[in-house]
Amino acid sequence: MRLALLALLAVACGPGAASAAVTGVVWRIVAEDTGLWNRPYEGMPQNDVVEGANWASMIRVTCDLYLTGTPGQRINGVNMGDSNAPSATPFALHTNATVFNHSLGSNVQSAAEFPPFNSLAYDTFVDLGGTQTTPNISFAGGTNLTGSGGVLRGTWFTTDEATLDQDGRMRILRVTIGVPFGHNPFFGGYFLGTPGLPGQEAGGPVSRLEVGLPNGELVQLYIGTALYPPTPGATALLGIAGAAGLRRRRAESHLFTQKQLIGG
């Protein structure tokens, strides 16, 4: 199946860069009406009995970050920094938008996205797979996915058999951001990742992470922004002249149901 990419960020650098096993990361936008597993009534996050009003108070965009590389490649873990020692490594994910964290959620995906907690499907969490069965994930150091201070940090790993899927992809992170009504997340100077268009970065904070592979191999990857302006065709569908419609209507060319993303 041909999947359009919202942002192709296949730039490896630093230790392990010669390895072809992991080649980069890509962002994909998640459709608001499908949630995680396309289960009945899992959409409509604004109807969440706990976080519905919070959700509906801003324009929301949900973004999944995927590793790309050789199908079947085992992934031991991801280093995106340590919130207890932020200066210890250069790894972090930067944003100037408001990060959504469900009050009933955690740093890993919840098994309870069914109504009445609709927006749990769009919580911010780490992953090592992107399937309904999540590996047992452990954390090292401090983890902070709130976006406090404009940054998300965490290091997570598993001893389970977590591998890139048959298409050479693995979801490692879901982040939902919000911007005020009247603002446009794609054209208002917002970023989730390194600011600026690929190849035209604006000199802001650089986002990067490190992937742990078997035999102690480490691969450092650059993370571009998920929020750079869409294509002209998608722009027309988004109704850029009226950004208020973005909360419930996303560009068809940039929407991916979770069923599509996991090869359904």
C-alpha positions as a printed Julia matrix, in Angstrom:
264×3 Matrix{Float64}:
   0.0    0.0    0.0
   1.3    3.39  -0.93
   1.47   5.71   2.09
   2.12   9.41   1.64
   4.46  10.83   4.22
   3.76  14.05   6.07
   7.45  14.51   6.72
  10.32  12.33   5.55
  13.21  12.77   7.92
  15.69  10.03   7.02
  18.86  11.69   8.24
  21.2    9.61  10.38
  24.26  11.03  12.05
  26.81  10.25  14.72
  27.6    6.79  16.11
  26.24   3.97  13.99
  25.4    6.18  11.05
  26.95   3.69   8.64
  24.34   1.1    9.6
  21.51   0.62   7.12
  19.36  -1.2    9.69
  17.72   2.03  10.9
  17.65   4.86   8.37
  15.57   7.63   9.93
  12.23   8.69  11.33
   8.97   9.88   9.75
   6.0   11.76  11.16
   2.45  10.8   10.26
  -0.76  12.62  11.13
  -3.48  10.52  12.79
  -7.12  10.97  11.84
  -9.24  12.27  14.7
 -12.17   9.99  13.88
 -10.41   6.63  14.13
  -8.35   6.62  17.32
  -6.03   3.68  17.78
  -7.76   0.59  16.46
 -10.76   1.84  14.51
 -13.11   0.52  17.18
 -16.73   1.76  17.22
 -17.2    5.21  18.77
 -13.51   5.61  19.49
 -13.43   8.91  17.67
 -15.06  12.11  18.88
 -12.41  12.92  21.52
 -14.33  16.07  22.39
 -16.95  13.77  23.97
 -14.5   12.43  26.57
 -16.23  12.76  29.95
 -12.98  13.81  31.68
 -10.95  15.68  29.05
 -13.57  16.57  26.45
 -13.76  20.24  27.36
  -9.96  20.5   27.47
  -9.7   18.82  24.07
 -12.3   21.1   22.51
 -10.61  24.23  23.86
  -7.89  24.18  21.17
  -7.17  23.09  17.61
  -5.57  19.64  18.0
  -3.15  17.71  15.78
  -2.07  14.14  16.65
   1.3   13.01  15.27
   2.94   9.58  15.32
   6.73   9.26  15.02
   7.94   6.14  13.23
  11.38   4.6   12.9
  12.22   3.42   9.38
  14.74   0.86   8.24
  15.23  -2.82   7.47
  12.14  -5.01   8.05
  12.66  -7.31  11.0
  15.38  -5.18  12.59
  15.21  -5.53  16.36
  14.98  -2.32  18.4
  16.13  -2.41  22.0
  15.22   1.12  23.0
  15.09   4.84  22.32
  17.07   7.59  24.05
  15.3   10.94  23.8
  17.04  12.46  26.79
  16.67  12.49  30.55
  14.41  15.08  32.19
  16.36  14.65  35.43
  19.62  15.56  33.68
  18.62  17.55  30.59
  22.14  18.7   29.78
  23.62  15.2   29.93
  22.79  14.42  26.28
  21.71  16.38  23.19
  18.6   14.21  22.77
  15.14  15.8   23.08
  11.99  16.64  21.16
  11.18  20.35  20.99
   7.86  22.11  20.41
   6.31  25.53  20.87
   2.75  24.18  20.91
   0.74  22.9   23.88
   1.14  19.15  24.42
  -2.01  17.19  25.28
  -1.73  14.7   28.16
  -4.87  12.9   29.31
  -5.25  13.04  33.09
  -6.04   9.29  33.14
  -3.19   8.37  30.79
   0.45   7.55  31.4
   3.74   7.52  29.5
   2.64   4.39  27.6
  -0.52   3.85  25.6
  -3.68   3.07  27.53
  -5.77  -0.05  27.04
  -8.93   1.89  27.92
  -9.65   4.21  25.0
 -13.28   3.13  24.77
 -15.96   5.65  25.65
 -16.43   7.44  27.9
 -12.68   8.26  27.75
 -12.55   8.89  24.0
  -9.5   11.15  23.94
  -7.24   8.6   25.68
  -6.57   7.3   22.18
  -4.88  10.63  21.43
  -2.85  10.87  24.62
   0.89  11.58  24.38
   2.88   8.4   25.02
   5.92   6.37  23.98
   5.76   3.08  22.12
   7.89   0.38  20.54
   5.59  -1.08  17.95
   2.36   0.73  17.07
   0.23  -2.38  17.41
  -2.56  -3.18  19.82
  -0.2   -5.37  21.85
   2.47  -3.11  23.31
   5.79  -4.62  24.43
   6.69  -4.33  28.08
   8.32  -0.9   28.18
  10.7    0.25  30.92
  12.16   3.71  31.49
  15.64   4.9   32.38
  16.25   8.29  33.99
  13.56  10.93  34.07
  10.65  11.03  31.62
   8.63  14.17  30.97
   6.17  14.16  28.06
   4.21  17.22  29.17
   6.09  19.59  26.9
   6.96  21.74  29.9
   9.5   24.35  28.86
   8.93  23.46  25.21
  10.63  20.06  25.36
   9.8   16.35  25.75
  12.41  13.95  27.11
  12.55  10.28  27.98
  14.47   7.04  27.48
  12.54   3.82  27.04
  13.48   0.24  26.25
  12.21  -3.33  26.18
  13.6   -6.83  26.51
  10.75  -8.15  24.36
  11.2   -8.94  20.69
  10.35  -5.52  19.25
  11.15  -5.3   15.53
  10.46  -3.08  12.53
   7.4   -4.39  10.68
   7.27  -5.87   7.18
   7.35  -2.38   5.7
  10.36  -1.37   7.8
   8.44   0.83  10.26
   7.89   1.02  14.0
   5.93   3.63  15.89
   7.96   4.92  18.82
   5.98   7.96  19.95
   2.57   9.61  19.75
   2.23  13.33  20.49
  -0.92  15.43  20.35
  -0.43  19.18  20.3
  -2.84  22.07  20.49
  -2.86  25.68  19.32
  -5.38  28.44  20.09
  -8.4   28.94  17.87
  -7.63  31.47  15.18
  -4.13  30.01  14.8
  -2.97  27.51  12.19
  -0.62  24.75  13.42
   0.91  24.36   9.95
   1.35  28.02   9.0
   1.57  29.84  12.31
   5.24  29.25  13.09
   4.52  26.21  15.22
   6.82  23.2   15.31
   7.06  19.71  16.75
  10.65  18.69  16.11
  13.34  20.9   14.57
  11.74  24.15  13.29
  11.68  24.93   9.59
  11.21  23.09   6.33
  13.54  20.15   5.63
  16.81  21.64   4.42
  15.7   25.14   5.48
  15.76  24.83   9.27
  15.2   28.11  11.04
  18.09  27.87  13.48
  15.89  26.94  16.42
  16.42  24.05  18.83
  17.49  20.81  17.14
  15.49  17.69  17.99
  17.2   14.32  17.86
  17.16  10.89  19.44
  19.34   7.78  19.68
  18.21   4.25  18.89
  19.69   1.22  20.63
  20.21  -1.88  18.49
  21.55  -5.34  19.37
  25.29  -5.74  20.06
  25.45  -2.28  21.59
  25.07  -0.43  18.29
  23.72   3.11  18.6
  22.22   5.23  15.81
  21.54   8.94  16.24
  18.65  10.39  14.22
  17.6   13.96  13.47
  13.89  14.78  13.96
  12.41  17.39  11.66
   9.14  19.13  12.42
   5.8   17.4   11.95
   4.09  20.75  11.39
   5.56  22.13   8.2
   2.99  23.4    5.68
   1.19  20.68   3.7
   1.07  20.45  -0.09
  -1.1   22.92  -2.06
  -3.8   20.28  -2.58
  -3.91  19.53   1.12
  -3.96  23.25   1.86
  -7.2   23.61  -0.1
  -8.74  20.73   1.8
  -7.67  22.18   5.13
  -9.45  25.43   4.37
  -6.45  27.52   5.34
  -8.47  30.73   5.16
 -10.51  29.46   8.11
  -8.22  27.66  10.51
 -11.02  27.05  12.99
 -12.09  24.1   10.87
  -8.82  22.29  11.48
  -9.88  20.76  14.76
 -12.43  18.47  13.13
 -11.31  18.41   9.53
  -7.85  17.35   8.41
  -6.25  17.19   4.97
  -7.21  13.93   3.22
  -3.72  13.48   1.79
  -2.2   13.64   5.29
  -4.72  11.48   7.15
  -3.79   7.95   8.1
  -6.19   5.69   9.91
  -4.43   3.41  12.35
  -5.71   0.47  10.32
  -3.77   1.79   7.33
  -0.68   2.52   9.38
  -0.44  -1.05  10.69
  -1.0   -2.51   7.26
  -4.72  -3.28   7.45
